[in-house]
Structure formats: C-alpha cells, structure tokens
Amino acid sequence: MAEIITTEGLEVGEAFPSASALAERFGVSRPTVTKALEKLEAAGVLAGGGQGRVRTVRAVPAREGRS
C-alpha cells in the first residue's frame, strides 16, 4: 500500500486515499485496509487518520533500485 505514494506521485502533506476507496480498489474489507493504514502510520509514512479525519502523507518511501 505504501507504493501508492510513489506510483501516484503523492508528496508530503497530500491526502492519502480513504480506507473505503482502498478497500474497493484492492477488493478487501475496510478493517483489513484500516490495519494496513495503522501500520503505515506507526512507521511514520502516514499522518492523521481516525474517524472522519483525512490521512496525509508524512514521508515518501525511498524507491528501491533507483540509480
């Protein structure tokens, strides 16, 4: 899910897709998406979240294999 930041060109401070949108996109339940988003928040990649709050990008993950 962190790859969304780089593939969609999101920058620090921009809104991250909602749990509902991600659940539909990946064909999984919202609780599954919520757990993944919480892990990204704990890792410092996303900020915010919670009921009614928009998650934003806090850090852009480094791209592997970049020369």
C-alpha positions in Angstrom: 0.0 0.0 0.0 2.9 2.3 0.6 3.7 2.0 -3.1 0.6 4.1 -3.8 2.6 7.1 -2.7 5.3 6.7 -5.3 3.1 5.3 -8.1 0.6 8.1 -7.8 3.3 10.8 -7.2 1.9 11.9 -3.9 4.0 14.4 -2.0 4.4 15.0 1.8 1.3 16.7 3.1 -1.0 15.4 0.4 -4.2 13.4 1.2 -3.9 9.6 1.0 -6.8 7.7 -0.4 -9.6 6.8 2.1 -10.0 3.3 3.6 -13.2 2.9 1.6 -11.6 3.7 -1.7 -8.6 1.4 -0.9 -10.9 -1.4 0.1 -12.7 -1.2 -3.2 -9.5 -0.8 -5.2 -7.9 -3.9 -3.7 -11.1 -6.0 -3.2 -10.6 -6.4 0.6 -12.6 -5.4 3.7 -12.3 -2.0 5.3 -11.0 -3.5 8.6 -8.1 -5.1 6.6 -7.3 -1.8 5.0 -7.5 0.0 8.3 -5.0 -2.4 9.9 -2.5 -1.7 7.0 -3.0 2.0 7.3 -2.4 1.9 11.0 0.9 0.1 10.3 1.9 2.8 7.9 1.0 5.5 10.5 3.1 3.6 13.1 6.0 3.5 10.6 5.8 7.3 10.1 4.7 7.1 6.5 1.2 8.5 7.1 -0.2 11.0 9.5 -3.7 11.6 10.8 -6.4 9.1 10.3 -9.2 8.0 12.6 -12.9 8.6 12.3 -13.7 11.4 9.9 -10.0 12.5 9.6 -8.1 12.5 6.3 -4.8 10.7 6.3 -1.9 12.6 4.8 1.5 11.5 3.5 4.1 12.1 6.2 7.1 10.6 4.4 7.8 9.4 0.8 9.2 5.9 0.9 12.6 5.5 -0.8 12.4 3.9 -4.2 14.4 0.7 -4.4 16.6 0.1 -7.4 16.9 3.8 -8.2 20.2 4.8 -9.8 
